C-alpha cells in the first residue's frame, strides 16, 4: 500500500523564561541583577530524504513536539536552546499548513537533503539584568519565554515522474509500463487491477525517464469517484502525458476469445478519450495543457481496418499535432517506436525550456535568490477595542505579545509594560476612541494606568 497522504500536528518548543537573580558575594554590597536569558525553543524542520519512498513513517504518529528552551539562571547563565525536531519525508512531498500558526504556509520538498522550516520555536525571555537602568537599578522581574508555533499540517506525496500514463481502468497501462521498463506491476484482465501508482524507469542511450502508471480513472474521478482524485495528484509534476486507449473496449473486463475484432471502432472509444481529457481538465487546468502522446493499445485483438478507422477518429479528436501510436504490449509490436517517441518528445520539451530561460522567460524550476532581502517591519502599533461603559482594551500583536511576555501581576513588570505602551502612542490611540481621564484600560486580564506625566504609575493592582 502506498502511503501518499498524512496529517500531523506539530508544535515547536517554547522559549525558556529569563531568571530573576541578584549577585550575592561576600564583601560585594549591592551586587546588582545577574539573571540570565532563557534559551530558544526548538524548531520543527522537514528533511527531504531520498531513501524514503512514501509517508509510511508518519502513518502511526500524528503528534510532533520539539524540545523547549532551558530557563536562565543566576550568575548571568543563559538557558540552552531546545533541540530541533527533524521530520524526514520523501522527495516530492508537498506540505500545507491547515490551521493555527501554520495556516497558509506551503512547502515543497523535491531535492535530497533539502531542509524547510515548518514551525519556528519560541524566543527565550530576557533575564532581569537586561532591564537594569539608571532609574531601575534592581529590577525584580524578567520576561517569560514565548510559545512555539503550532498547528495541523497536511502532507501530500506527488511522485517525481517525467511521464504519466493515464486512461480508463483496464486500458493496458500496467502492461505497457512492464513492456517499456523493468517495473513489474500487477496485471489482470479485470478493471482496477492497479490500486496504487507504479513507477518504472526507461533507459535509452544513457538517458533515463521515470514513468508513472496512474490507477484507472473513471468519470467523476476529479470529484473523488472510483479510486478518487488522490491519484491525480501524482501526475501534477509530470511534463508529458501518455493517454492510453483500449482498441477493444467491448472486451472490458472479459478475456479475449482468440478471434480479432473487425469493423469500425465502437462509440465507446471516442467517449473514453473525452472522459479522461475532461477529468484531467476538471482536476487541474494545467493538466489539459500538458503535451501528450495518444497510444492505442491491444492492437493484437483487432483487425487492420479497425486500427485505421480508430487512428482517423482519434486524430480528429486529439488534433493533428498530437503524436498517435498503435502498440501491443502482448506481442511487443511498436513498443520500441513508442520509447523513441517518448525520448524525442521529452528532449524537445527540455530544449524549449532552455530556450525560454535564455530569452529571460520564467523557467519550470523556480530559482532561489542568491541573497535574502530583509526589510524593517516598521514601528509596532497599539490597537484599541471599546468594551462599553467607559472601558477600553488594548489589543493587537504588539500589546498581546507584551501581555504574554510579562507577569502583569508583578507591580514592577506592569509598570515597565505601561511605560512601553505610552512610548508607543497608546494614549493617542485611546483618545481617538473617546478615552478620558479616569476611564478603565485593560490589557488581557489586568487593568493598567496610563496617566500622563507620571513615571512609574501608581498601580491599581486589580484584575478581571
Secondary structure, 3 states (H helix, E strand, C coil): CCCCEEEEEEECCCCCCCCCCECCECCECCCCECCCCCCCCCCEEEEECCCCCCCHHHCCCCEEECCCCCCCECCCECCCCCCCEEEEECCCEEEEECCHHHCCCEEEECCCCCEEEEECCCCCCCCHHHHCECCECCCCCCCCCCCCCEEEEEEEECCCCCEEEECECCCCHHHHHHHHCCCCCCCCCCCCCCCCCEEEEEEECCEEEEEEECCCECCCHHHCCCCCCCCHHHHCCCCEEEEEEECCHHHCCCCCCCCCECCCCCHHHHHHHHHHHHHHHHHCHHHHHCEEEEEEECHHHECHHHHHHHHHHHHHHHCCCCCEEECECCCCECHHHHHHHHHHHHHHHHHHHHHHHHCCCCCCCCCCCCCCCCCCCCCCCCEEEECCCCEEEEECHHHHHHHHHCCCCCHHHHHHHHHHHHHCCHHHHHHCCCCCCCCEEEECCEEECCCCCCCCCCCCCCEC
